Amino acid sequence: MNSKPRQISRRTILRGAGAMMAIPLLDIMESPPASKANESRSISKSNPNRIAYLYFPNGVAQGSWEPEKLGKDGAIEKLNPWMKPLEAVKEHLIVTSNLWTPRGNGHGAGTATWLTEGGYDGRKIKVSGRSVDQIIAQQVGGQTLLPSLELSIKGEGYFTGNLPRNSISWLNERTPLSRETEPRSVFDRMFRTSDGIGVDQSVVDLVGENAKSLQRSGSRADRRKIDEYLYSIRSIEKRLAFADQRVNQALRRGELTDTLTRPEPGIPTKHSEYVRLMIDMMVLAFWADATRVCTFMMDHGQSNRYFDFIPECKGTWHALSHYRDISGRTEDDDGKISWDTMESKRNMYNRVTQWHHEQFAYLINRLNNLHEPTGETLLQNTTLCYGSSLSDGHSHGERNLPLIIAGGGGGALKGGQYLKCRRPTSMSKLHLTLMETMGVELNEFGGEETPLKLG
């Protein structure tokens, strides 16, 4: 007679010489006790929820964020052409309208208050208090290897060293959290416990014996999931090694990259590969349950990155955001590039936004293709908040911020809808709602007491 498989803790990790690996949820793991917060909402009790905030700078062109066709009760039937990369995943989206940050505006203050939702003193570099991601991490972070993960693309151009433009996560009113900009550093934080092992040593090999022992104890589904997980980690290791190789080649040859800057060691030379690799780090962290809280700055708050790798695009991102100025002679320009018409420049600006939609769609699909032991996808138990702290980039508007919520929030969110608030509504209400998907309930945040109803 077969005995019932021995159950293991959800916090079980694989260990090896110089390596430590968090693992996905498995059938043989103990079920967690149901929390009061989960009992009061339709949130999955058997699987943890995750939350990620993805920030992009420079706003969007006015009119580029509204769906093209809506059905009954705001159901999204068709997105506009500039949002086409998200069309295939629109059933998972809540596109918002008329949300704003009444206490924060501009590239500096807007970035610093996107998740803190309060006043900002630029002279003292001071925000109102702990950012929403850190409030969540304070309550749920003790259950994972990393309380939270702060990711960012390495900035380019002016203001790369400007603190408020490079910080959306704040531990308190005066302390922004440092961000990981190098994929290998993120990987090492999750899997390596010693600097003494070589970068050419696979962590999969280092924990190999421990992994085989766990597979023998698990179900057939567990064995398949562990194999898939280890394969994913090894694939990322190969991509990191390739990125290092390409960087070294570029340095030796004196090559310029897509973004016209000399790459830092460990950062892929192609911007698209860099962003995708950082997204994969986030997915891996959620899949392994290494953390349940993540922020990702897709660039700093006043990015002057060149997107010349996008067809028919010229000029820096920040210059393009001021699409009504085409002379190429304003303080926002590089002094080298001008544009023929306002319409052509605006289209280039929209193409940059569209490119970032492609990356967000990639993240959604990655999460939707990974499964929990119960059959649910990671996306069903994840909340994603994607957007900018500016509305129209040319006017530096703070009203009608471009924001999209994606994922199921453990059953708390219903996608495929356009949420248009009747009057300007503080983003703080949205933050209260998203915190609830993580089982965190506050009486007040950013001066607001009532969560925003999402469907």
C-alpha positions in Angstrom: 0.0 0.0 0.0 1.4 3.4 -1.0 1.7 5.8 1.9 0.6 9.4 1.6 3.6 11.5 0.3 5.3 13.5 3.1 4.2 17.1 2.9 6.8 19.9 3.0 6.7 23.5 3.9 5.9 26.2 1.4 9.2 27.8 2.4 11.3 24.8 1.4 14.3 25.8 -0.7 16.9 23.8 -2.6 20.5 24.2 -1.4 23.9 23.6 -2.8 27.5 24.8 -2.4 27.1 28.6 -2.8 23.5 28.4 -4.1 20.1 28.6 -2.6 16.9 28.3 -4.7 13.3 29.1 -3.9 10.9 26.7 -5.7 7.4 27.0 -7.2 4.4 25.8 -5.3 4.1 22.0 -5.5 1.4 19.4 -4.7 3.3 18.1 -1.7 3.5 21.5 0.0 1.3 22.2 3.0 -1.8 24.3 2.4 -1.5 27.7 4.1 -4.0 28.7 6.8 -6.8 30.9 5.4 -6.4 34.5 6.4 -9.3 36.7 7.5 -8.6 39.1 4.6 -8.9 36.2 2.1 -12.1 34.9 3.8 -13.7 38.3 3.4 -13.0 38.5 -0.4 -13.1 36.1 -3.3 -9.3 35.6 -3.3 -7.7 32.3 -3.8 -6.9 30.6 -0.4 -4.6 27.9 -1.7 -2.2 30.1 -3.7 -0.4 33.3 -2.8 -1.1 36.6 -4.6 1.6 38.7 -6.1 1.7 42.3 -7.1 3.9 44.3 -9.5 4.0 48.0 -10.4 5.5 48.8 -13.8 6.3 52.4 -14.4 7.2 54.2 -17.7 8.1 57.9 -17.9 7.2 60.8 -20.2 3.4 60.1 -20.4 1.5 59.4 -23.6 0.1 61.5 -26.4 -3.4 62.7 -25.7 -6.1 60.4 -27.1 -3.8 57.4 -27.5 -5.1 55.5 -24.4 -8.8 55.2 -25.0 -10.3 51.9 -26.4 -11.7 52.2 -29.9 -14.9 50.3 -29.3 -16.8 49.6 -26.1 -19.7 47.3 -25.5 -22.3 47.0 -22.7 -21.2 48.2 -19.3 -17.8 49.4 -20.5 -16.7 46.0 -21.9 -13.7 46.4 -24.2 -14.5 45.2 -27.7 -11.5 46.7 -29.5 -8.5 48.7 -28.5 -7.1 51.6 -30.5 -4.3 51.0 -33.1 -1.6 52.3 -30.8 -2.6 49.7 -28.2 -2.7 46.9 -30.7 0.0 44.8 -28.9 -2.5 44.4 -26.0 -5.5 43.4 -28.2 -4.8 39.7 -27.8 -4.8 40.0 -24.0 -7.5 42.6 -23.5 -9.7 40.1 -21.6 -7.2 40.4 -18.8 -7.1 44.3 -18.8 -8.8 47.0 -16.9 -8.1 50.3 -18.7 -8.7 53.2 -16.5 -9.6 56.8 -17.2 -9.8 60.0 -15.1 -7.4 59.0 -12.4 -4.8 61.5 -11.2 -2.2 62.4 -8.7 -3.4 65.8 -7.3 -0.2 66.2 -5.1 2.4 65.2 -7.6 3.3 66.5 -11.1 6.2 66.8 -13.5 9.1 64.4 -14.1 10.5 64.6 -10.6 7.6 65.0 -8.3 5.4 62.8 -10.5 7.8 59.9 -10.3 8.5 60.2 -6.6 4.8 60.4 -5.7 3.4 57.7 -8.1 3.4 55.2 -5.3 3.6 57.4 -2.3 0.6 59.6 -3.2 1.4 62.6 -1.1 3.3 65.9 -1.0 6.8 66.2 -2.4 9.5 68.6 -1.2 12.1 68.9 -4.0 14.5 70.9 -1.9 14.7 68.3 0.8 14.1 65.2 -1.4 11.2 64.3 0.8 8.0 62.4 0.0 4.9 61.8 2.2 6.0 58.4 3.5 6.3 54.7 2.7 5.3 53.8 -0.8 2.4 51.4 -1.4 4.7 48.5 -2.5 6.6 48.7 0.7 3.5 48.9 2.8 2.5 45.6 1.2 6.0 44.1 1.6 6.0 45.0 5.3 3.0 42.7 5.8 3.6 39.8 3.3 7.4 40.0 2.7 8.3 37.8 5.7 6.8 34.8 3.9 9.3 34.9 1.1 13.1 34.9 0.5 13.0 38.6 -0.6 10.4 40.9 1.0 10.3 42.9 -2.3 12.2 43.3 -5.5 13.0 46.7 -7.0 14.0 46.5 -10.7 14.9 49.3 -13.1 16.4 49.8 -16.6 19.6 51.7 -16.3 18.9 55.3 -17.2 20.2 57.2 -20.1 20.8 60.9 -20.8 20.2 63.8 -18.5 18.9 63.1 -15.0 20.3 59.6 -14.8 21.7 60.5 -11.3 18.7 62.5 -10.2 17.3 60.8 -7.1 13.5 61.6 -7.4 13.4 60.7 -11.1 14.9 57.3 -10.3 12.8 56.3 -7.4 9.2 55.0 -7.1 9.8 52.7 -4.1 10.4 54.5 -0.7 11.1 52.9 2.6 10.1 56.1 4.4 9.8 59.8 3.6 13.5 60.3 3.1 14.8 56.9 2.0 14.3 55.6 -1.5 15.1 52.0 -2.1 18.1 51.1 -4.3 17.2 49.5 -7.6 18.7 46.5 -9.4 19.6 47.4 -13.0 21.8 44.4 -13.9 20.0 41.1 -14.7 22.8 39.1 -13.2 22.6 40.9 -9.9 18.9 40.1 -9.7 19.6 36.5 -10.5 22.3 36.2 -7.9 20.1 37.8 -5.2 17.6 35.0 -5.8 19.9 32.1 -6.2 23.5 32.6 -5.1 24.6 32.7 -1.5 28.4 33.1 -2.1 30.6 35.3 -4.2 33.1 32.5 -4.2 31.5 30.4 -7.0 32.2 31.3 -10.6 29.7 32.9 -12.8 30.2 30.0 -15.2 28.9 27.5 -12.6 25.2 26.8 -13.0 23.1 27.1 -9.9 21.0 24.2 -11.4 24.1 22.0 -11.1 24.9 23.3 -7.6 21.5 22.3 -6.2 21.2 19.2 -8.4 21.2 16.5 -5.7 18.8 18.4 -3.6 16.4 18.8 -6.6 16.6 15.1 -7.4 15.7 14.2 -3.9 12.7 16.5 -3.9 11.5 15.1 -7.3 11.5 11.6 -5.9 9.2 12.8 -3.1 6.7 14.6 -5.3 3.9 13.7 -7.6 4.2 13.3 -11.3 3.0 16.9 -11.8 5.6 18.0 -9.2 8.4 16.3 -11.1 7.3 17.9 -14.4 7.0 21.3 -12.8 10.5 21.1 -11.2 12.0 20.0 -14.5 10.3 23.0 -16.3 11.4 25.3 -13.6 15.1 24.2 -13.7 15.1 24.4 -17.5 13.8 28.0 -17.3 16.6 28.9 -14.8 19.3 27.3 -17.0 17.9 29.1 -20.1 18.2 32.4 -18.3 21.8 31.5 -17.2 22.6 31.0 -20.9 21.1 34.3 -21.8 23.1 36.1 -19.1 26.3 34.4 -20.3 25.5 35.4 -23.9 24.8 39.0 -22.8 28.2 39.1 -21.0 29.9 37.8 -24.1 28.3 40.4 -26.4 29.1 43.2 -23.9 32.8 42.2 -23.9 32.8 42.0 -27.7 31.2 45.5 -28.0 33.7 46.9 -25.6 36.6 45.4 -27.5 35.3 46.7 -30.8 34.2 50.1 -29.6 30.7 49.4 -30.9 27.7 51.7 -30.2 24.5 50.0 -29.0 20.9 50.6 -30.1 20.7 53.3 -27.5 24.0 55.0 -28.5 25.7 54.4 -25.1 28.5 52.2 -24.0 26.9 49.2 -22.2 27.7 48.4 -18.6 29.1 44.9 -17.9 26.2 42.4 -17.6 23.7 44.5 -19.4 22.6 43.3 -22.8 23.7 45.6 -25.7 20.2 45.5 -27.3 17.6 47.4 -25.3 14.8 45.0 -26.3 16.8 42.0 -24.9 17.6 44.0 -21.8 13.9 44.8 -21.0 12.8 41.2 -21.8 15.5 39.7 -19.5 14.4 42.0 -16.6 10.8 41.0 -17.2 11.8 37.3 -17.1 13.6 38.0 -13.8 10.3 39.3 -12.4 8.4 36.3 -13.7 11.0 33.9 -12.2 10.8 35.6 -8.9 7.0 35.2 -8.8 7.1 31.7 -10.1 9.7 30.6 -7.5 7.8 32.5 -4.8 11.1 34.3 -4.1 9.0 37.5 -3.6 5.4 38.5 -4.0 6.0 42.3 -4.4 7.9 43.8 -7.3 8.4 47.3 -8.9 9.9 47.8 -12.3 10.9 51.2 -13.7 11.1 50.8 -17.4 13.3 53.9 -17.4 13.9 56.9 -15.2 11.3 59.6 -14.9 12.7 61.9 -17.7 14.3 59.4 -20.0 16.3 60.7 -22.9 16.8 57.3 -24.4 17.0 57.0 -28.2 14.6 54.6 -29.8 16.2 54.6 -33.2 15.8 50.8 -33.3 12.0 51.4 -33.8 11.4 51.9 -37.6 10.9 55.6 -38.6 11.7 56.8 -35.0 14.2 59.5 -34.4 15.1 61.7 -31.4 15.1 61.0 -27.7 12.0 59.8 -25.8 11.7 63.0 -23.8 12.0 65.1 -26.9 9.3 63.1 -28.7 7.0 63.5 -25.7 7.0 67.3 -26.5 5.5 66.5 -29.8 4.1 70.0 -30.4 7.7 71.4 -30.7 9.2 70.2 -34.0 12.0 72.7 -34.5 14.6 70.7 -32.7 15.9 73.8 -31.0 14.2 73.7 -27.6 15.8 72.8 -24.3 14.2 69.4 -24.5 16.0 68.5 -27.8 19.5 67.2 -28.5 20.3 70.1 -31.0 20.8 67.6 -33.9 17.3 66.3 -34.8 14.2 68.1 -36.0 10.9 66.9 -37.4 8.9 67.7 -40.5 5.4 67.9 -38.9 3.8 67.7 -35.5 1.8 64.7 -36.7 4.9 62.7 -37.7 6.6 63.5 -34.4 3.5 62.5 -32.4 3.4 59.2 -34.3 7.0 58.5 -33.3 6.1 59.3 -29.7 3.1 56.8 -30.0 5.4 54.2 -31.5 7.6 54.3 -28.4 4.5 53.9 -26.2 3.4 51.0 -28.4 6.7 49.3 -28.0 6.3 49.4 -24.3 2.8 47.9 -24.7 4.5 45.0 -26.4 6.7 44.4 -23.4 3.7 44.5 -21.1 1.8 42.0 -23.3 4.9 39.8 -23.1 4.8 39.8 -19.3 1.0 39.1 -19.3 1.5 36.1 -21.6 4.4 34.7 -19.6 2.4 34.8 -16.4 -0.6 33.3 -18.1 1.4 30.3 -19.4 2.6 29.3 -15.9 0.4 27.3 -13.6 -0.2 26.8 -9.9 -0.6 23.2 -8.5 -4.4 23.8 -8.5 -4.4 24.6 -12.2 -4.8 28.3 -11.9 -2.4 30.5 -13.8 0.1 32.8 -12.1 -1.7 35.7 -13.9 -4.9 34.8 -12.1 -3.1 35.2 -8.8 -1.2 38.3 -9.8 -2.1 42.0 -9.9 -0.2 44.2 -12.4 -0.4 48.0 -12.4 1.2 49.5 -15.5 1.4 53.2 -16.3 3.0 56.6 -16.1 2.9 59.5 -13.7 2.2 62.0 -16.5 -0.9 62.0 -18.8 -0.2 64.1 -21.9 3.6 64.2 -22.2 3.7 67.6 -23.9 1.7 69.5 -21.3 3.0 67.5 -18.3 -0.6 66.8 -17.3 -1.4 65.1 -14.0 -5.1 64.4 -14.9 -6.3 61.3 -16.7 -3.1 59.3 -16.1 -2.5 56.4 -18.5 -3.0 53.3 -16.2 -3.8 49.7 -16.9 -4.6 47.0 -14.3 -4.0 43.4 -15.4 -4.4 40.0 -13.8 -6.9 38.4 -11.6 -5.8 39.5 -8.2 -6.7 36.1 -6.8 -10.3 36.4 -8.0 -10.8 40.0 -6.9 -10.4 41.6 -10.4 -12.5 41.2 -13.6 -10.7 42.1 -16.8 -11.9 43.2 -20.2 -13.3 46.5 -19.1 -12.8 50.2 -19.5 -13.2 52.0 -16.1 -14.1 55.7 -16.6 -14.4 57.6 -13.4 -17.2 60.2 -13.5 -14.9 62.9 -12.0 -11.2 63.3 -11.4 -10.3 60.6 -8.9 -7.1 60.2 -6.8 -4.9 57.3 -7.6 -4.8 56.7 -3.9 -8.2 55.0 -4.2 -6.8 52.6 -6.7 -3.9 51.9 -4.4 -6.3 51.0 -1.6 -8.0 48.5 -3.9 -4.8 46.9 -5.1 -3.6 46.5 -1.5 -6.8 44.7 -0.7 -5.9 42.1 -3.4 -2.8 41.3 -1.3 -4.8 41.1 1.9 -3.6 44.5 3.1 -6.4 46.8 4.3 -5.7 50.4 5.4 -8.2 52.9 6.8 -6.5 55.6 4.8 -3.9 56.2 2.1 -2.9 59.5 0.5 -5.9 61.3 2.2 -8.4 58.8 0.7 -10.5 56.3 2.8 -12.6 54.6 0.1 -11.2 52.0 -2.3 -11.9 52.3 -6.0 -14.4 49.8 -7.3 -13.0 47.8 -10.2 -16.0 46.2 -11.7 
